[in-house]
Amino acid sequence: MERSAELGEFLRTRRARLAPAEVGLADFGGRRRVPGLRREELAQLAGVSAGYYTRLEQGHSPNASDAVLDAIARVLRLDPDERAHLYALARPARPAARRRPRPERLRPALRAMLTAVGDVPALVVGRSADVLAWNRMAHALLAAHLDFDAPDRPGDRPNIARLVFLDAHTRELYADWRAKARDTVADLRRAAARYPDDRELAALVGELTMKSRDFAALWSAHPVRACAHYVRELRHPTVGPLTLINETLELPDDDRQRLALFYAEPGTPDETGLRLLADPTGDRN
């Protein structure tokens, strides 16, 4: 999707979620043609002309000032992630960002690190949610039904978004699958703003839109969130229920690749479950 179209879609979804009364506007009853705030109402509250705001929403004002974007973010009550996303969409992409991204490769040191963390499930995820590598524990935790070596074959790499929306095992794995699905789409939205010319990412979005109604509905709602840390409840087919902390760390020297880790609170049954997953025989010697 073109950056200007993404900006318009994002602003429309945020206008739609705010009722006039929530922002201090009188509601005189009657049917409104659109849910939430009208363009002219948002423009009035942000202190800009209706014509200017309309051009911005249509992608025809690429040089909007910080003051204008801040005013719009304030009226729409955007959280920090949404505000950053607004800025990313409203600014012309830098020449480097407009170039087609290079194929993703994993540094050998990162692969060694995955092995070194031992019984901590860990994986490296690429910019469009491809699994570039995982250790034995992450494979056993998340996708033991797949070939462990699949990430080493670019054409066969597991993709987190495909697994969440198209893989029955993954859908069953997450106790709150809808929360995981929403977070996955929110992450892809941020990636799409960062890499507007990434053909593989665009193809992934198109594929999931065609194959999954759940994905299509979430994508049209335009969720945005930096997926950094969560508590995930899993229903693992081998060791049973697990409540794990999921931390995701961006690797600044590796083209926006991310390291995802899963761990349990010490002394909990969840920690015991991870130990059992690491050594099903119970023999730690």
RALINWO-V863336 format. One record per pair of residues at least 24 apart in sequence whose ideal C-beta (glycine too) atoms are under 10 Angstrom apart, sorted by the first residue. I is the first residue (numbers start at 1). GAP is how many residues later the second one is. Records with the same first field share a line. If there is no record, write none. Layout:
BEGIN
I = GAP  GAP
END
This chain:
BEGIN
1 = 191  195  201  204  205  218
2 = 57  194
3 = 56  59  85  86  87  88  89  90  94  95  189  190  193  194
4 = 52  53  54  55  56  57  58  85  86
5 = 53  54  84
6 = 53  79  82  83  183  186  187  190  216
7 = 49  50  51  52  54  55  57  78  79  81  82  83  84  186
8 = 46  48  49  50  51  52  81
9 = 48  80  210  211  212  213
10 = 47  66  68  72  75  76  78  79  80  179  183  212  214
11 = 28  31  42  45  46  47  61  65  75  78  79  211
12 = 24  25  27  45  210
13 = 63  207  208  209  210  211
14 = 28  58  59  61  62  63  64  68  72  208  210
15 = 24  26  27  42  57  60  61
16 = 205  206
17 = 59  60  204
18 = 24  27  57  58  59
20 = 25
22 = 55
23 = 52  53  54
36 = 40
37 = 38  39
41 = 34
42 = 29  30  33  34
43 = 28  29  32
44 = 31
45 = 26  27  29  30  31
46 = 24  25  26  27  28  29  30
47 = 24  25  28
48 = 24
56 = 34
59 = 30  31
61 = 29
62 = 28  29  30  31
63 = 27  28  29
64 = 26  27
66 = 24
78 = 146
79 = 145  146  147
80 = 145  146
81 = 105  108  109  142  143  144  145  146  147
82 = 104  140  141  142  143
83 = 141
84 = 106  109  140  142
85 = 101  104  105  107  108  109  137  138  139  140  141
86 = 107  138
87 = 106
88 = 102  104  105  106  108  136
89 = 100  103  104  107  135
91 = 102
93 = 100  101  102  103  104
97 = 96  97  98  99  100  101
98 = 97  98  99
99 = 96  98
100 = 95  97  98  99  100
101 = 25  26  27  93  94  96  97  98  99  100  154  155
102 = 153
103 = 51  97
104 = 24  26  28  50  53  96  150  151  152  153
105 = 27  49  149  150  152
106 = 26  27  45  46  148  151
107 = 25  26  144  146  147  150
109 = 145
110 = 141  144  147  149
111 = 24  40  41
113 = 146
114 = 24  145  147
117 = 142  144  146
118 = 160
119 = 144  155  156  158  159  160  165
120 = 141  142  143  144  154  158
121 = 123  125  139  140  141  142  153  156  157
122 = 125  137  138  139  140  141
123 = 28  35  37  125  135  136  137  138  139
124 = 27  127  130  133  134  135  136
125 = 26  33  34  35  62  102  123  126  131  132  133  134  135
126 = 25  31  33  34  65  74  75  128  129  130  131  132
127 = 61  63  64  65  67  68  71  73  74  127  128  129  130  131
128 = 31  32  33  59  60  63  64  67  70  72  73  74  75  76  77  128
129 = 28  29  30  31  32  33  34  35  55  58  59  62  72  75  98  129
130 = 24  27  28  29  30  31  32  70  71  74  127
131 = 26  27  28  29  32  129
132 = 25  26  122  125  126
133 = 24  124  126
134 = 24  126
136 = 141  142
137 = 125  137  140  141
138 = 122  123  124
140 = 96  98  99  134  137  138  140
141 = 32  93  95  97  98  101  103  121  132  133  136  137
142 = 27  28  31  32  92  94  118  120
143 = 24  26  27  30
144 = 25  92  93  94  133
145 = 24  25  92
146 = 24
159 = 41  45  48  49
160 = 24  27  28  100
161 = 24  26  27  30  40  43  44  46  47  51  54
162 = 42  45  46  49  50  53
164 = 44  48  50  51
165 = 42  43  44  46  47  48  49  50  51  53
166 = 41  42  45  46  49
169 = 68
171 = 43
172 = 62  63  64  65
173 = 59  60  61  62  63  64  69
174 = 58  59  60  61
175 = 57  58  59  60  66  67  68
176 = 54  55  56  57  58
177 = 37  58
178 = 36  40
179 = 51  53  54
180 = 47  50  52  53  54  66
181 = 31  33  34  36  37  42
182 = 32  36  39  41  43
183 = 35  40  42  44  47  49  63
184 = 24  31  34  39  43
185 = 29  30  31  32  33  34  35  36  37  38  39  40
186 = 32  35  36  37  38  39  40  41
187 = 36  37  38  39  40  61  71
188 = 27  30  31  35  36  39
189 = 29  30  32  33  34  35  36
190 = 33  34  35  36  37  66
191 = 65
192 = 27
193 = 31
194 = 62
195 = 60  61
226 = 24
227 = 31  33
228 = 30
229 = 32
230 = 32
231 = 34
232 = 30
233 = 37
234 = 28  36  39
236 = 37  38  40  41
238 = 35  38  39  42
239 = 30  31  33  34  35  36  37  38  39  41
240 = 29  30  33  36
241 = 28  29  32
242 = 26  27  28  29  30  31  32  35
243 = 25  26  27  30
244 = 24  26  27  29  30
245 = 25
END
